[in-house]
Amino acid sequence: MTTLDREETRATGGARPGAGGRPLPLKLAVPAALLAGLALLAALPPYGLWPLAPVGVALLAAAVHRRRLRAGAALGFLAGVALFAPLLEWTNLHTGYLPWLLLSLLQAAYLALLGAATAWVSPLADRHRAAWPLVTAVLWVGQEALRDRTPFGGFPWGRLAFSQDTSPLLRLAALGGAPLVTFAVALAGGILLALAWRDWRRPDGLWRPVAGLAAALAAVFAAGTAVPVGVRGGGDTVTVAIVQGNVPRLGLDFNAQRQAVLNNHVDATLKLAEQVAAGTQRHPDLVVWPENSSDIDPLRNPGAGERISQAADAIGAPILVGAVLLGPGDGQVRNAGLLWRPGSGPDLDQLYVKRHPVPFAEYVPLREIARMVSSEVDRIRSDFVPGSTPGVLDAGPATLGDVICFEVAYDGVVRDTVTGGAQLLVVQTNNATFDAAEARQQLAMVRLRAVEHGRAALMASTVGVSGFVTPGGRVDGATGFNTAAVVVRQMRLGDGRTPATTAGVWPEAALTALAVAALAGAAVLRRRREADPE
């Protein structure tokens, strides 16, 4: 028995795990924490074993239950490293190990907070065993609410909700968005924990609580299947073409041949126009190019503008171009979605500038300090300036809700386009600096957003994975990775609102408030126990 084991045994009275006040021995808790992180990892794309997400939640909660805060934090951090280090491996493909390591450790720190919080509420879970799954679930929602916003606007990658793209629980997004899906996953994990955490050597009278918890677990998943999903309002259809032009080479220097990237997208669109003229392909009402399809500013470079106009005129449809625009100030650039119309060129009234640039990737906060950590920050010579308005673009055939790359992970950025009138969700992205795993993780987020807002959606990538998503979350026409492709589909437009769209941030706020209440309730029980140890 370790020193920490002895301390915790004395603090909890020496009772058996699952029967009294003692936590799991560290020789079991440490592997449980590691397995928790790995289970959460396997639940996410590209693995997609979504049933393992509740298992991961249960294992972490079991590992930290009745622990001291420092031990709970350490075990949570261990689970976080096991989850985030391999999950975010694509961040080290071209920038080296240090940025990947720092980001992974930062994200793991939030699971350390969760581990400490879960350990803190142990008296509450022991006193009100039926509330244990609920407490586990609201703590997960609170942890994600914090991680999604801090620091520098947060980094929501790896949320429990994003592991459920093929799960019945995905449908719950239509009621309360990603926070409600996370809540349901963690609630299922809490039920699994409550089922397992008991003295199985005394089977007398166990069947009733076990049956009740099993029924509750089944009810969680049944609730997901009962939620109706699909397009909200509307009913009109629009034919959309995704052009995935590919790049000369993957990596941070993918845009060293910016003209070649632009030419790839122009040439693919011209070929599509030939197929339309020959009657072998449907005429699109709208063409979508990905983020960074024109890293040459087409508003300032006549040659780039002429090439895009050539493509738009040939296809006879507006093109949503992912462009890097210079300005507004010296040394500043903007990551934009710009509508380019046949016959008239750029429509500057229909321009979306990315509202949430990625820190340390598209701009460098605290540059002088960051340079002390890694000289890689100097690869970012010009800081991207954020836009100020949601990406609601009137393309003519449809009103688009445009978000760019990682913005699809942020609840509010996507919702703002729908409340602004978007009939169709569009995600322009560039995965040329990452890999297929990152692209599939992003596509899972698109699936959730489609269900959340009752909107058909699409993801257009430079290199893949691109594809269309129905309002029910089904993927159609998904492309391969690191290849050129053009996909044309009819999409149904929507103009209504789901309960999740209407509610906005309030479900997350309510569940986070419950997490704070649970922490406060545990504090009261701890004070009472200290005042009356008997």
Secondary structure, DSSP 8 states (H G I E B T S, - for coil): --HHHHHHHHHHTT--TTTSS----HHHHHHHHHHHHHHHHHHSTTT--TTHHHHHHHHHHHHHTT--HHHHHHHHHHHHHHHHHHHTGGGGTTT-HHHHHHHHHHHHHHHHHHHHHHHHTHHHHHHSGGGHHHHHHHHHHHHHHHHTTTTTT---TT-GGGG-TTSGGGGGHHHHHHHHHHHHHHHHHHHHHHHHSS-TT--TT-HHHHHHHHHHHHHHHHHHHHS--S--S---EEEEEEEE---SS-STTGGGGHHHHHHHHHHHHHHHHHHHHTTSS---SEEE--TTTB-S-TTT-HHHHHHHHHHHHHHTS-EEEEEEEE-SSTTEEEEEEEEEETTTEEEEEEEEE-SS--BTTTB-TTHHHHHHH-GGGGG--SEE---SS--EEE-SS-EEEEEEGGGGG-HHHHHHHHHTT-SEEEEEE--TTS-HHHHHHHHHHHHHHHHHHT--EEEEESSS--EEE-TTS-EES---SSS-EEEEEEEE------HHHHHTTHHHHHHHHHHHHHHHHHHHHHHHHHH---
